[in-house]
Amino acid sequence: MNEQTLIEKLQAIERLFMGATTPGERTAAANAAERIRRRLADLQAVDPPVEYRFTLGDGWSRRLFVALLRRYELRPYRYSRQRHTTVMVRVPKRFVDETLWPEYRKLHELLNAYLTEVTDRVIKESVWRDSSEAEIIEEPARLS
């Protein structure tokens, strides 16, 4: 997969979560983000925001998640002394369950596959052609 293919797939996922189903809606995908922001505002009136703590395993995941939050005009933060992999946000539970987390998971899966592919290719071309996982062997017997 090349970078342009990745971008197209990410945009397709974005259109899916924004409800773009017809060709006309796909061309107006920029307006879809605004619809989601309005839906979020409506949800906040019925389902008040609660504080969430997300712990994301690596910098790539955190950067993707923070960008997604900012796209929906949510304010990511963390408290002093929290790890860099922690992201806090105040958001309605329903929005997290129905939109934010499912979209993040799909985007993360696609981005992770791309980064793995690129990493494997770079390692094979510049370090060593065999980049397979380490062999699994039985543990040696322990002394009693």
C-alpha positions in Angstrom: 0.0 0.0 0.0 1.4 3.4 -0.9 0.8 6.7 0.9 -1.9 7.9 -1.5 -3.8 4.6 -1.1 -3.6 5.0 2.7 -5.0 8.6 2.5 -7.8 7.4 0.2 -8.7 4.6 2.6 -8.6 6.9 5.6 -10.9 9.3 3.8 -13.3 6.5 2.9 -13.5 5.6 6.6 -14.2 9.2 7.4 -17.0 9.4 4.9 -18.5 6.2 6.3 -18.6 7.7 9.9 -19.9 11.0 8.6 -22.8 9.3 6.9 -21.8 10.1 3.3 -23.6 7.4 1.3 -24.4 9.0 -2.0 -22.0 10.5 -4.6 -23.4 14.0 -3.8 -22.8 13.5 -0.1 -19.2 12.3 -0.7 -18.4 15.5 -2.5 -19.8 17.4 0.4 -17.8 15.4 3.0 -16.4 18.6 4.5 -20.0 19.5 5.6 -20.3 16.1 7.2 -17.8 17.0 10.0 -20.0 20.0 10.8 -23.0 17.7 11.0 -21.2 15.5 13.5 -20.2 18.5 15.5 -23.8 19.6 15.6 -24.9 16.1 16.7 -22.3 16.3 19.4 -23.7 19.6 20.6 -27.2 18.1 20.6 -26.0 15.1 22.6 -24.3 17.3 25.2 -27.7 18.8 26.0 -29.2 15.4 26.7 -26.1 13.4 27.7 -23.8 15.7 29.6 -20.1 15.3 29.0 -18.1 13.2 31.3 -14.4 13.0 31.7 -12.7 10.1 29.9 -9.1 8.9 30.3 -7.7 7.1 27.2 -4.4 5.4 27.5 -2.9 4.9 24.0 0.0 2.5 23.6 2.3 4.6 21.4 2.9 8.1 20.0 1.3 7.3 16.6 -2.0 6.2 18.3 -2.0 9.2 20.5 -1.4 11.6 17.7 -4.2 10.0 15.6 -6.7 10.1 18.5 -5.8 13.7 19.4 -6.3 14.8 15.8 -9.7 13.1 15.7 -10.8 14.9 18.9 -9.7 18.2 17.5 -11.6 17.6 14.3 -14.8 17.4 16.4 -13.7 20.5 18.3 -13.1 18.5 21.5 -10.3 19.7 23.8 -7.8 16.9 24.6 -5.7 17.4 27.7 -3.8 15.6 30.4 -3.0 16.4 33.9 0.5 17.2 35.1 2.4 14.0 35.9 0.2 11.9 33.6 2.1 9.9 31.0 2.4 11.2 27.5 0.3 8.3 26.3 -2.7 9.5 28.4 -5.3 11.7 26.7 -8.2 13.2 28.8 -11.4 14.6 27.2 -14.8 15.6 28.4 -17.4 14.1 26.0 -20.8 12.5 26.1 -20.7 8.7 26.6 -23.0 8.1 23.7 -20.7 10.0 21.3 -17.7 8.0 22.4 -19.6 4.7 22.0 -21.3 5.4 18.7 -18.9 7.6 16.8 -15.5 8.5 18.4 -14.2 5.2 19.5 -15.4 3.1 16.5 -14.0 5.6 14.0 -10.7 5.8 15.9 -10.4 2.0 15.9 -10.9 1.7 12.1 -8.5 4.5 11.4 -5.9 3.1 13.8 -6.2 -0.4 12.3 -5.5 1.0 8.8 -2.7 3.3 9.9 -1.1 0.6 11.9 -1.1 -1.8 8.9 0.5 0.8 6.8 3.2 1.7 9.3 3.9 -2.0 9.8 4.3 -2.5 6.0 6.6 0.5 5.7 8.7 -0.6 8.7 9.1 -4.1 7.4 10.1 -2.9 3.9 12.7 -0.4 5.3 14.2 -3.1 7.6 14.4 -5.6 4.8 16.0 -3.2 2.5 18.5 -1.5 4.9 19.2 -3.9 7.8 18.5 -7.5 6.9 16.2 -9.4 4.6 14.7 -11.6 7.3 12.6 -9.4 9.6 10.4 -12.3 10.9 9.6 -12.6 14.6 12.0 -14.3 17.0 11.7 -18.0 17.4 9.7 -19.4 20.3 11.4 -22.1 22.2 10.7 -24.1 25.4 12.0 -22.6 28.6 14.9 -24.6 30.1 14.1 -26.7 33.1 14.4 -24.9 36.4 16.5 -26.2 39.3 14.4 -27.2 42.3 
